[in-house]
Each structure stands twice: as structure tokens, then as C-alpha cells.
Amino acid sequence: MIASLGPYANFILLSYAAATLAALGLTLWVILDHRRLRHTLTALEARGLTRRSARAAARLAPETPLETTLETQA
């Protein structure tokens, strides 16, 4: 197989390896960042902070118990 790539076989294979490593590195970075952000969000919600979308939903449906949570935060 390497012989069929010609005189630039090493360059071609190293280029593919570099592209693969870059793709794997970016994938790993995204996965680790997602875990970090999920942990941060969980910690904030444990402190009683809510998301803006949850507050908007509480305004639309005031009979939900989320409204009492929002009143205590204000």
C-alpha cells in the first residue's frame, strides 16, 4: 500500500495522522467542556438559580410551584 502512494507516502500518512489527531483532540475537548458545563449548571441549580427559560415558563403558567421559587430569589 505504501508503495502505491509514491515518493510522498510518508508525508501523506503523516498528514492523515495529524488530521486524525486533531479531530480526536477536538472531540475530546468538546466532551470535557460539556461535562464541565453540566457540572457548573448543576451546582448553580443546587444554589437555587434557575434558567431563563424556566422563569419564562413560570410567567406563562403561574400555578406552577416554580413561581414561589422565583419570588424567594427576587
LODOPA-806055 format. One record per atom (N, C-alpha, C): residue in three letters; x, y, z. Coordinates in steps of 0.1 Angstrom, whole numbers, plus 2048, in hexadecimal, padded with zeros to 3 digits. Example, Ala and Ser with C-alpha at 12.3 -4.5 7.8 and 13.67 -1.06 7.14 Angstrom:
2
Ala8847C784E/Ala87B7D384E/Ala8847DF84E/Ser8807EA847/Ser8897F5847/Ser88180084F/
END
This chain:
74
Met8087F4800/Met800800800/Met80980D800/Ile81380D808/Ile81B819809/Ile82281B7FC/Ala8268117F5/Ala82D8127E8/Ala8238197DD/Ser8168167DF/Ser80D81C7D5/Ser80B82B7D7/Leu80F8307E3/Leu80E83F7E5/Leu8198477DF/Gly8238407DB/Gly82E8477D4/Gly83884C7DD/Pro8408567D8/Pro84C85A7E0/Pro8478637EC/Tyr83B8677ED/Tyr8368707F7/Tyr82E868802/Ala83085B803/Ala82885380B/Ala82985881A/Asn83585B81E/Asn83785F82C/Asn82F86C82F/Phe830875826/Phe829882828/Phe819880828/Ile81587781F/Ile80687481F/Ile80186E82C/Leu809864830/Leu80585C83C/Leu806865848/Leu81086E849/Leu811877855/Leu806881854/Ser802885849/Ser7F788F848/Ser7EA88984D/Tyr7E787C849/Tyr7DB87684D/Tyr7DC87485D/Ala7E7870862/Ala7E986E870/Ala7E787C878/Ala7EC887872/Ala7EA894879/Ala7DB898878/Ala7D589586D/Ala7C789986C/Ala7BE890876/Thr7C2884877/Thr7BB87B881/Thr7BD87F88F/Leu7C9883892/Leu7CC8878A0/Leu7C58948A3/Ala7C489D899/Ala7BD8AA89B/Ala7AE8A789E/Ala7A889F896/Ala79A89C897/Ala7978958A5/Leu7A088C8A9/Leu79E8858B6/Leu7A088F8C1/Gly7AA8988C0/Gly7AC8A28CA/Gly7A08AC8CC/Leu79B8B08C0/Leu78F8B98C1/Leu7838B28C7/Thr7818A58C3/Thr77689D8C9/Thr77789C8D8/Leu7838998DD/Leu7868978EB/Leu7848A58F2/Trp7888B08EC/Trp7868BD8F2/Trp7778C08F4/Val76F8BD8E9/Val7618C08EA/Val75A8B78F5/Ile75E8AB8F6/Ile7588A2900/Ile75C8A790E/Leu7688AA910/Leu76D8AF91E/Leu7668BC921/Asp7658C5917/Asp75E8D291A/Asp74F8D091D/His7498C7916/His73B8C4919/His7398BF927/Arg7428B692C/Arg7418B193A/Arg7438BC944/Arg74D8C5941/Arg7508D094A/Arg7448DA94B/Leu73E8DD93F/Leu7328E693F/Leu7268E0946/Arg7248D3944/Arg7198CC94A/Arg71B8CC959/His7278CA95E/His72A8CA96C/His7288D8972/Thr72C8E396B/Thr72A8F096F/Thr71B8F4970/Leu7138EF966/Leu7058F2965/Leu6FE8EB971/Thr7028DF974/Thr6FC8D797F/Thr6FF8DE98C/Ala70B8E398E/Ala70F8EB99A/Ala7078F899B/Leu7058FF990/Leu6FD90B991/Leu6EE908994/Glu6E98FE98E/Glu6DB8FA991/Glu6D98F59A0/Ala6E48EF9A5/Ala6E38EB9B3/Ala6E38F79BD/Arg6E99029B8/Arg6E990E9C0/Arg6DC9169BF/Gly6D39119B6/Gly6C69179B5/Gly6C59209A9/Leu6CF9219A0/Leu6CE929994/Leu6C7921989/Thr6BF928982/Thr6B7920977/Thr6BB92696A/Arg6B791F960/Arg6BA923952/Arg6B092E94E/Arg6B3936944/Arg6AA94093F/Arg69D939939/Ser69F92E933/Ser69492792C/Ser68A922937/Ala68F91E943/Ala68791A94E/Ala67F926953/Arg685931954/Arg67E93D959/Arg67394194F/Ala676941943/Ala66C944939/Ala66093B939/Ala66392E93B/Ala65892493C/Ala650927949/Ala65792B954/Ala64F92E960/Ala64693A95E/Arg64A944956/Arg64294F954/Arg63594B94C/Leu637942943/Leu62C93E93A/Leu622935942/Ala62792D94C/Ala61F924953/Ala621927962/Pro61B931968/Pro61E935976/Pro61A92B980/Glu61292297D/Glu60D918987/Glu61890E98A/Thr62390E983/Thr62E904986/Thr635908992/Pro63B8FF99A/Pro6429029A6/Pro64F90A9A3/Leu65390B997/Leu65F912993/Leu65E921996/Glu652926996/Glu650934999/Glu6549379A7/Thr65192F9B0/Thr6559329BE/Thr6659329BF/Thr66B9299B8/Thr67A9299B7/Thr67F9369B2/Leu67993C9A8/Leu67D9489A2/Leu67B9549AB/Glu6709539B3/Glu66D95E9BC/Glu67895F9C7/Thr67D9539CB/Thr6879539D6/Thr6949589D1/Gln6979579C4/Gln6A395B9BF/Gln6A496A9BD/Ala6989719BB/Ala69897F9B7/Ala69C9889C3/
END
